[in-house]
Amino acid sequence: MKFGGTSVATADNISKVISIVNKAVKKDRTILVCSAISKCTDALIAIGGTAAKRDEKYKNMIDVLQARHHEIISELLPPEYVSSVTKTVDQLFDSLRGIAYGVYLLGELSPTSLDAIQSYGELFSTKIIAAGFSAKGIDNHWVDSRKIVRTNADRSVDIQQTSKNIFAVVDSSPSVNLFILPGFIASDEQGRTSTLGRGGSDYTASLLAVGVNARLLEIWTDVSGMMTANPKIVPQARTIRNISYRAALELSHFGAKVIFPPTIQPVVAEGIPIYVKNTFSPQDAGTLIEKNPPRGDGNVIGISNSDNIALISLEGSGMVGVPGFSSRLFDALTRAGINIILITQASSVHTMCIAISEKDAPKAKKAADDCFAYEISLGKLRPLKVEKGFSIVCLVGDDVIGHSGATGRMLVALGRNGIPVRATAQGSSERNISVIVTSGRVDDAIRHIHNEFFEAHIIRTVNLFIAGYGTVGKAFMNILTQKSNFIALNTGKRIKVCGLSNSRKYIIDAEGIDTSKAGELLERGESAEAGAFFEALSGLSIADSIFVDCTASPTTFVKYSSLFHHGYSVVACNKIPFSGPYSQYSDLKLDAFRAGVRLKYETTAGAALPIICTIAQLVEAGDKISKIEAVVSGTLNYLLSNYDGGDLDALVKDAHDKGYTEPDPSVDLSGTDVLRKLLIMARECGCQLEAEDVELEPFPDGKTLKKEYAKAAKAGKRLRYVATLIPGPRVSGPDSEDNVEVVTCESAKIGIQAVDADSPMYNLEGTDNEVIITSENYPNSIVIRGAGAGAPQTAGGLLGDILSI
């Protein structure tokens, strides 16, 4: 069992370690390896460096470190142990002072002296921890790792001798169930103290596990195992329960910090399982790393990343058909001591792109330019191009490349959220797919990829950015306030409002806005002048984001294409974008398609009634719509169903007060609202209908209406304001070479009609709408009927569109 620096940083933490280890000791003989307390090694290195500068401050630095260990001793141990343990630790500190004083006198910190100084951290901590076990009545045997772990002249470990040493110690003490050893430290062939470098305590534990042929190596740290992604970037990341050695090494190579690949290589070679556990949450499952883990539900295991990446590119026509360029470049980089992280090459061999650490970029450029100076002088090659500010994101799993569609899904997840990919590569091990993105978008990339592969079956967060806080906007916010829990439980979608704007102010909060206080928060928001809200949205990148247009603005839609490009889907109840020139309508649809996002506008034809989706379903199924008759103005139907021959103006005011009309009632009375809806329905049928192609009869004035009403009543009929569309046959469109067909329009009319009792429209009441669709497959018509106006209905329709996305 190995415990890291944070696990032994305080007396309380050490008590946790003792409790965990005690349970293990009751089951089996145990070797405990511990690091120095957190930050201690850094402090020791600083002490050595300060002493080498002949700066007497090193003495005070030692005093501070000693006091910290005294504090742990006094808090951890009962009084009867404190004195003797303090004496033992103080003797070690006296020895440390002697070495540091020698460095101070010489004014030089040699590698041997630095090793000696660094070694004290683990000696301090393990002496204190061993005493802690003894104080709890747990028998243990402290062993100096310098007598066990042997290093060669080149600082490599003599694994065979080390294995013999630890086996001899354990075998010669059959009655001891707990051995405690300091990690990180060793001794060389001459008996001098040496250290094992980065991850040294893990390496010590790995070496000892191999030496005694342990059943299991447990690495205890401050996280609950390896995660599907960095939880600081993806809060919903979860622990990987089982993972193979090779997949774990891939994750670690590309940035996962739980294990350091070289340090666990000995146990990997021997097939000893590694269990990563959390000292501060020992009940958590943790991650078991083994040779043949259970496969689980899929091949994809996790995501990791490496930052501070530079791309170097060798380009030129002189590379084509000439062998040896790659080997020359690699040889030049190798001689310059530069590690290559990732390679991608064009199939034409005209360009080669290599990822390296940013710190190596200047050396790489000089080495390459020197190597190819002749070709560059002839213009056959360009000087090496260096680009900085990149990160590698790696999708890891066992046979991840064989996982159907993994590469495509990864790239689509990035593309639909507007994250450009600079280069891609697939590891030869078939265990990783890597992409290079700009460092400024790496966190977004990780979140989007994680959403794609790991969150398909859990509650997903849908992030909304809403424009318009009038009647509909407020009704929509009211639905979210009252029914958010219901929505989450019944749909698996958590709705979160992250942005809200009206014509004057806007607010954005990626963590979510309190919908019950939206109006109050909006009043204190930022100025929305000069498109500030949309400018702010273009700078964000939050997964599953939807822009909701609750306005009646004639200009908001010009921002749609930019929003599509930045990964936003759009839901609108604003009719203007879809009822303007046909080219405007088709361009919006095409822009959304190209950006890989969704554009929904069901509420533009009849609030929450399923009009547009029904027409679309018929058309997509190959049905031919022969006629549409529609009462699609809740306002005008309210007027006609409540009109009794009296004052029309008073009735219009009543409808406006109840929220049934457009913000400007003249839009309803002129027939413009119905015209817009007819155009949208016609276009969904495939008709390239323009406004000027429609025969429009405005709603009659009070005097005319009174006459029409009396005439209809006498005949036993009722007045309805009806839009009628009769699509014609399909013909070749203007792009006939591409076999594009369009639907012609035989007739498109809007106006007052007197309907008799046999018509489905006869009994329409209040704000109800009705659409009658006749087609080849439905010659007896489909009738869609219900409330077609009202803020709650429109808000509900918006929510339906959002959930369908």
FENRARA-V631812 format. One record per backbone hydrogen bond with DSSP energy under -1.0 kcal/mol. CO is the residue of the C=O (numbers start at 1). NH is the residue of the N-H. E is the energy in kcal/mol with one decimal. If there is no record, write none. Layout:
co->CO nh->NH e->E
co->CO nh->NH e->E
//
This chain:
co->1 nh->33 e->-3.1
co->2 nh->220 e->-3.6
co->3 nh->35 e->-1.9
co->5 nh->38 e->-1.5
co->10 nh->14 e->-2.4
co->11 nh->15 e->-2.1
co->12 nh->16 e->-1.5
co->13 nh->17 e->-2.1
co->14 nh->18 e->-2.7
co->15 nh->19 e->-2.1
co->16 nh->20 e->-2.3
co->17 nh->21 e->-2.9
co->18 nh->22 e->-2.3
co->19 nh->23 e->-1.3
co->20 nh->24 e->-1.3
co->21 nh->25 e->-2.6
co->22 nh->26 e->-1.4
co->24 nh->27 e->-1.3
co->24 nh->28 e->-2.1
co->30 nh->179 e->-2.4
co->32 nh->181 e->-3.0
co->33 nh->3 e->-2.4
co->34 nh->183 e->-2.5
co->37 nh->40 e->-2.4
co->39 nh->43 e->-1.9
co->40 nh->44 e->-2.4
co->41 nh->45 e->-2.4
co->42 nh->46 e->-2.2
co->43 nh->47 e->-2.0
co->44 nh->48 e->-2.4
co->45 nh->49 e->-2.4
co->46 nh->50 e->-2.5
co->47 nh->51 e->-2.6
co->48 nh->52 e->-2.2
co->50 nh->55 e->-1.8
co->51 nh->54 e->-2.1
co->55 nh->58 e->-1.6
co->56 nh->59 e->-1.6
co->57 nh->61 e->-2.0
co->58 nh->62 e->-2.0
co->59 nh->63 e->-2.1
co->60 nh->64 e->-2.4
co->61 nh->65 e->-1.9
co->62 nh->66 e->-2.7
co->63 nh->67 e->-2.5
co->64 nh->68 e->-1.8
co->65 nh->69 e->-1.7
co->66 nh->70 e->-2.5
co->67 nh->71 e->-2.2
co->68 nh->72 e->-1.6
co->69 nh->73 e->-2.3
co->70 nh->74 e->-2.6
co->71 nh->75 e->-1.8
co->72 nh->76 e->-2.4
co->73 nh->77 e->-2.4
co->78 nh->81 e->-2.2
co->78 nh->82 e->-1.1
co->81 nh->85 e->-2.1
co->82 nh->86 e->-2.7
co->83 nh->87 e->-2.1
co->84 nh->88 e->-2.0
co->85 nh->89 e->-2.6
co->86 nh->90 e->-2.7
co->87 nh->91 e->-1.9
co->88 nh->92 e->-1.3
co->89 nh->93 e->-2.1
co->90 nh->94 e->-2.4
co->91 nh->95 e->-1.9
co->92 nh->96 e->-2.3
co->93 nh->97 e->-2.6
co->94 nh->98 e->-1.8
co->95 nh->99 e->-2.0
co->96 nh->100 e->-2.7
co->97 nh->101 e->-2.5
co->98 nh->102 e->-1.9
co->99 nh->103 e->-2.1
co->100 nh->104 e->-2.3
co->101 nh->105 e->-2.6
co->102 nh->106 e->-2.3
co->103 nh->107 e->-2.2
co->103 nh->108 e->-1.1
co->110 nh->114 e->-2.7
co->111 nh->115 e->-2.3
co->112 nh->116 e->-2.2
co->113 nh->117 e->-2.5
co->114 nh->118 e->-2.9
co->115 nh->119 e->-1.8
co->117 nh->120 e->-1.2
co->118 nh->121 e->-1.2
co->119 nh->123 e->-1.3
co->120 nh->124 e->-3.0
co->121 nh->125 e->-2.2
co->122 nh->126 e->-2.3
co->123 nh->127 e->-1.8
co->124 nh->128 e->-1.9
co->125 nh->129 e->-2.6
co->126 nh->130 e->-2.6
co->127 nh->131 e->-1.7
co->128 nh->132 e->-1.9
co->129 nh->133 e->-2.0
co->130 nh->134 e->-2.1
co->131 nh->135 e->-2.6
co->133 nh->138 e->-2.8
co->134 nh->137 e->-1.8
co->141 nh->180 e->-2.3
co->144 nh->147 e->-2.2
co->145 nh->148 e->-1.5
co->145 nh->149 e->-2.9
co->149 nh->187 e->-2.0
co->150 nh->158 e->-2.8
co->152 nh->155 e->-2.1
co->156 nh->152 e->-3.6
co->157 nh->159 e->-1.4
co->158 nh->162 e->-2.5
co->159 nh->163 e->-2.6
co->160 nh->164 e->-1.9
co->161 nh->165 e->-2.3
co->162 nh->166 e->-2.4
co->163 nh->167 e->-2.2
co->164 nh->168 e->-2.2
co->165 nh->169 e->-2.0
co->166 nh->170 e->-2.4
co->167 nh->171 e->-2.9
co->168 nh->172 e->-1.9
co->170 nh->173 e->-1.1
co->173 nh->176 e->-1.6
co->177 nh->30 e->-3.1
co->178 nh->141 e->-2.2
co->179 nh->32 e->-3.7
co->180 nh->143 e->-2.8
co->181 nh->34 e->-1.5
co->184 nh->196 e->-2.2
co->186 nh->194 e->-2.6
co->187 nh->151 e->-2.4
co->188 nh->191 e->-1.9
co->192 nh->188 e->-2.5
co->194 nh->186 e->-2.9
co->197 nh->200 e->-1.6
co->199 nh->203 e->-2.1
co->200 nh->204 e->-2.5
co->201 nh->205 e->-2.4
co->202 nh->206 e->-2.5
co->203 nh->207 e->-2.7
co->204 nh->208 e->-2.5
co->205 nh->209 e->-2.4
co->206 nh->210 e->-1.8
co->207 nh->211 e->-2.2
co->208 nh->212 e->-1.8
co->209 nh->214 e->-2.9
co->217 nh->275 e->-3.0
co->218 nh->2 e->-2.9
co->219 nh->277 e->-2.3
co->220 nh->4 e->-1.6
co->221 nh->279 e->-2.6
co->223 nh->225 e->-1.5
co->226 nh->240 e->-3.3
co->228 nh->303 e->-2.4
co->230 nh->233 e->-1.8
co->230 nh->234 e->-2.9
co->234 nh->237 e->-2.4
co->238 nh->228 e->-2.4
co->241 nh->288 e->-2.5
co->243 nh->290 e->-2.1
co->244 nh->248 e->-2.3
co->245 nh->249 e->-2.5
co->246 nh->250 e->-1.9
co->247 nh->251 e->-2.4
co->248 nh->252 e->-2.3
co->249 nh->253 e->-2.6
co->250 nh->254 e->-1.7
co->251 nh->256 e->-2.4
co->252 nh->255 e->-1.6
co->260 nh->263 e->-1.6
co->261 nh->264 e->-1.0
co->264 nh->268 e->-2.0
co->265 nh->269 e->-2.6
co->266 nh->270 e->-1.2
co->267 nh->272 e->-2.3
co->273 nh->217 e->-2.4
co->274 nh->289 e->-3.9
co->275 nh->219 e->-2.6
co->276 nh->287 e->-2.0
co->277 nh->221 e->-2.7
co->278 nh->281 e->-1.1
co->281 nh->284 e->-2.1
co->287 nh->276 e->-3.1
co->288 nh->243 e->-2.1
co->289 nh->274 e->-2.8
co->290 nh->245 e->-1.1
co->299 nh->398 e->-1.0
co->302 nh->396 e->-3.0
co->304 nh->394 e->-3.1
co->306 nh->392 e->-2.8
co->308 nh->358 e->-2.7
co->309 nh->390 e->-2.0
co->310 nh->356 e->-2.6
co->311 nh->387 e->-2.7
co->312 nh->354 e->-2.6
co->313 nh->385 e->-2.3
co->314 nh->352 e->-1.6
co->315 nh->382 e->-2.5
co->316 nh->319 e->-1.5
co->317 nh->320 e->-1.2
co->319 nh->322 e->-1.5
co->324 nh->328 e->-2.3
co->325 nh->329 e->-2.5
co->326 nh->330 e->-2.9
co->327 nh->331 e->-2.5
co->328 nh->332 e->-2.3
co->329 nh->333 e->-2.4
co->330 nh->334 e->-2.5
co->331 nh->335 e->-2.5
co->332 nh->336 e->-1.1
co->333 nh->338 e->-2.6
co->334 nh->337 e->-1.8
co->342 nh->355 e->-3.0
co->344 nh->353 e->-3.1
co->346 nh->349 e->-1.9
co->350 nh->316 e->-1.7
co->351 nh->346 e->-1.6
co->352 nh->314 e->-2.5
co->353 nh->344 e->-2.7
co->354 nh->312 e->-2.8
co->355 nh->341 e->-2.8
co->355 nh->342 e->-1.2
co->356 nh->310 e->-3.0
co->357 nh->360 e->-1.5
co->358 nh->361 e->-1.5
co->360 nh->364 e->-2.5
co->361 nh->365 e->-2.5
co->362 nh->366 e->-2.0
co->363 nh->367 e->-2.6
co->364 nh->368 e->-2.6
co->365 nh->369 e->-2.8
co->366 nh->370 e->-2.3
co->367 nh->371 e->-1.9
co->368 nh->372 e->-2.4
co->372 nh->376 e->-2.6
co->373 nh->377 e->-2.2
co->374 nh->378 e->-1.4
co->375 nh->380 e->-1.9
co->375 nh->381 e->-1.1
co->376 nh->379 e->-1.1
co->380 nh->318 e->-2.4
co->385 nh->313 e->-2.4
co->387 nh->311 e->-3.1
co->389 nh->439 e->-2.7
co->390 nh->309 e->-2.6
co->391 nh->437 e->-2.3
co->392 nh->306 e->-2.1
co->393 nh->435 e->-2.5
co->394 nh->304 e->-1.9
co->395 nh->433 e->-2.1
co->396 nh->301 e->-3.1
co->396 nh->302 e->-1.9
co->397 nh->400 e->-1.0
co->403 nh->406 e->-2.3
co->405 nh->409 e->-2.9
co->406 nh->410 e->-2.3
co->407 nh->411 e->-2.4
co->408 nh->412 e->-2.8
co->409 nh->413 e->-2.4
co->410 nh->414 e->-1.4
co->411 nh->415 e->-2.9
co->412 nh->416 e->-2.9
co->414 nh->419 e->-2.5
co->415 nh->418 e->-1.8
co->423 nh->436 e->-2.6
co->425 nh->434 e->-3.4
co->427 nh->430 e->-1.8
co->430 nh->400 e->-1.1
co->431 nh->397 e->-1.9
co->432 nh->427 e->-2.1
co->433 nh->395 e->-3.0
co->434 nh->425 e->-2.3
co->435 nh->393 e->-2.8
co->436 nh->422 e->-3.1
co->437 nh->391 e->-2.8
co->438 nh->441 e->-1.9
co->441 nh->445 e->-2.6
co->442 nh->446 e->-2.4
co->443 nh->447 e->-2.3
co->444 nh->448 e->-2.6
co->445 nh->449 e->-2.4
co->446 nh->450 e->-2.5
co->447 nh->451 e->-2.5
co->448 nh->452 e->-1.9
co->449 nh->453 e->-2.1
co->450 nh->454 e->-2.8
co->451 nh->455 e->-1.1
co->460 nh->494 e->-3.7
co->462 nh->496 e->-3.0
co->463 nh->546 e->-2.9
co->464 nh->498 e->-2.8
co->464 nh->499 e->-1.4
co->465 nh->548 e->-2.7
co->466 nh->501 e->-2.0
co->467 nh->550 e->-2.9
co->470 nh->474 e->-2.6
co->471 nh->475 e->-1.8
co->472 nh->476 e->-2.8
co->473 nh->477 e->-2.2
co->474 nh->478 e->-2.0
co->475 nh->479 e->-1.8
co->476 nh->480 e->-1.9
co->477 nh->481 e->-2.2
co->478 nh->482 e->-2.1
co->479 nh->483 e->-2.6
co->483 nh->487 e->-2.7
co->484 nh->488 e->-2.3
co->485 nh->489 e->-2.4
co->486 nh->490 e->-2.1
co->487 nh->491 e->-2.0
co->488 nh->492 e->-1.7
co->492 nh->460 e->-2.6
co->494 nh->462 e->-3.2
co->496 nh->464 e->-3.0
co->497 nh->513 e->-2.9
co->498 nh->509 e->-3.0
co->499 nh->466 e->-2.6
co->500 nh->507 e->-2.5
co->501 nh->468 e->-3.4
co->504 nh->528 e->-2.7
co->505 nh->502 e->-2.5
co->506 nh->526 e->-2.5
co->507 nh->500 e->-2.3
co->509 nh->512 e->-2.0
co->514 nh->517 e->-1.7
co->515 nh->518 e->-1.1
co->517 nh->521 e->-2.7
co->518 nh->522 e->-2.7
co->519 nh->523 e->-1.8
co->522 nh->525 e->-1.8
co->526 nh->506 e->-2.1
co->529 nh->532 e->-1.0
co->531 nh->535 e->-2.2
co->532 nh->536 e->-2.2
co->533 nh->537 e->-2.0
co->534 nh->538 e->-1.9
co->537 nh->540 e->-1.5
co->544 nh->463 e->-2.6
co->545 nh->569 e->-1.9
co->546 nh->465 e->-2.3
co->547 nh->571 e->-2.7
co->548 nh->467 e->-2.8
co->549 nh->573 e->-2.3
co->555 nh->558 e->-1.6
co->556 nh->559 e->-2.1
co->557 nh->560 e->-1.7
co->559 nh->563 e->-2.1
co->560 nh->564 e->-2.9
co->561 nh->565 e->-2.2
co->562 nh->566 e->-1.4
co->563 nh->568 e->-2.6
co->564 nh->567 e->-2.1
co->569 nh->547 e->-3.1
co->570 nh->600 e->-2.6
co->571 nh->549 e->-2.8
co->575 nh->578 e->-1.2
co->581 nh->585 e->-1.6
co->582 nh->586 e->-2.8
co->583 nh->587 e->-2.3
co->584 nh->588 e->-1.9
co->585 nh->589 e->-1.9
co->586 nh->590 e->-2.5
co->587 nh->591 e->-2.8
co->588 nh->592 e->-2.1
co->589 nh->593 e->-2.0
co->590 nh->594 e->-2.7
co->591 nh->595 e->-1.8
co->592 nh->597 e->-2.1
co->598 nh->570 e->-2.6
co->600 nh->572 e->-2.3
co->601 nh->604 e->-1.9
co->602 nh->605 e->-1.5
co->603 nh->607 e->-1.2
co->606 nh->609 e->-2.7
co->609 nh->611 e->-2.2
co->611 nh->615 e->-2.3
co->612 nh->616 e->-2.7
co->613 nh->617 e->-2.1
co->614 nh->618 e->-2.1
co->615 nh->619 e->-2.5
co->616 nh->620 e->-2.8
co->617 nh->621 e->-1.4
co->618 nh->623 e->-2.3
co->619 nh->622 e->-1.7
co->624 nh->776 e->-1.9
co->627 nh->774 e->-2.8
co->628 nh->725 e->-2.8
co->629 nh->772 e->-3.3
co->630 nh->723 e->-2.9
co->631 nh->770 e->-2.2
co->633 nh->637 e->-2.5
co->634 nh->638 e->-2.0
co->635 nh->639 e->-2.1
co->636 nh->640 e->-2.6
co->637 nh->641 e->-2.8
co->638 nh->642 e->-1.2
co->647 nh->651 e->-1.2
co->648 nh->652 e->-2.5
co->649 nh->653 e->-2.2
co->650 nh->654 e->-2.0
co->651 nh->655 e->-2.1
co->652 nh->656 e->-2.3
co->653 nh->657 e->-2.6
co->654 nh->658 e->-1.4
co->655 nh->660 e->-2.5
co->656 nh->659 e->-1.6
co->664 nh->667 e->-2.1
co->665 nh->669 e->-2.2
co->666 nh->670 e->-2.3
co->667 nh->673 e->-1.8
co->668 nh->671 e->-1.4
co->669 nh->699 e->-2.1
co->671 nh->675 e->-2.7
co->672 nh->676 e->-2.5
co->673 nh->677 e->-1.8
co->674 nh->678 e->-2.7
co->675 nh->679 e->-2.5
co->676 nh->680 e->-2.1
co->677 nh->681 e->-2.5
co->678 nh->682 e->-2.9
co->679 nh->683 e->-2.4
co->680 nh->684 e->-1.8
co->681 nh->685 e->-1.3
co->682 nh->687 e->-2.3
co->686 nh->743 e->-1.8
co->687 nh->689 e->-1.6
co->690 nh->693 e->-1.6
co->691 nh->694 e->-1.6
co->695 nh->750 e->-2.6
co->701 nh->705 e->-2.8
co->702 nh->706 e->-1.8
co->703 nh->707 e->-1.4
co->704 nh->708 e->-2.5
co->705 nh->709 e->-2.8
co->706 nh->710 e->-2.0
co->707 nh->711 e->-2.3
co->708 nh->712 e->-2.4
co->709 nh->713 e->-2.6
co->710 nh->714 e->-2.0
co->711 nh->715 e->-1.2
co->712 nh->717 e->-3.0
co->713 nh->716 e->-1.3
co->718 nh->755 e->-3.0
co->720 nh->753 e->-3.1
co->722 nh->751 e->-2.0
co->723 nh->630 e->-2.7
co->724 nh->749 e->-2.4
co->725 nh->628 e->-2.5
co->726 nh->746 e->-2.1
co->726 nh->747 e->-1.4
co->729 nh->744 e->-2.1
co->731 nh->742 e->-2.8
co->735 nh->738 e->-1.9
co->735 nh->740 e->-1.1
co->736 nh->739 e->-1.9
co->740 nh->733 e->-3.5
co->742 nh->731 e->-2.6
co->744 nh->728 e->-3.3
co->747 nh->726 e->-2.8
co->748 nh->695 e->-2.8
co->749 nh->724 e->-3.1
co->750 nh->697 e->-2.1
co->751 nh->722 e->-2.6
co->753 nh->720 e->-2.9
co->755 nh->718 e->-2.4
co->756 nh->759 e->-1.8
co->759 nh->762 e->-1.8
co->761 nh->764 e->-1.4
co->765 nh->768 e->-2.0
co->767 nh->788 e->-1.9
co->769 nh->786 e->-2.0
co->770 nh->631 e->-3.2
co->771 nh->784 e->-2.7
co->772 nh->629 e->-2.3
co->773 nh->782 e->-2.8
co->774 nh->626 e->-2.4
co->774 nh->627 e->-1.8
co->778 nh->775 e->-1.5
co->778 nh->781 e->-1.7
co->782 nh->773 e->-2.9
co->784 nh->771 e->-2.5
co->786 nh->769 e->-4.0
co->790 nh->794 e->-2.4
co->791 nh->795 e->-2.8
co->792 nh->796 e->-2.3
co->793 nh->797 e->-2.2
co->794 nh->798 e->-2.3
co->795 nh->799 e->-2.1
co->796 nh->800 e->-2.1
co->797 nh->801 e->-2.2
co->798 nh->802 e->-2.4
co->799 nh->803 e->-2.6
co->800 nh->804 e->-1.9
co->801 nh->805 e->-1.4
//
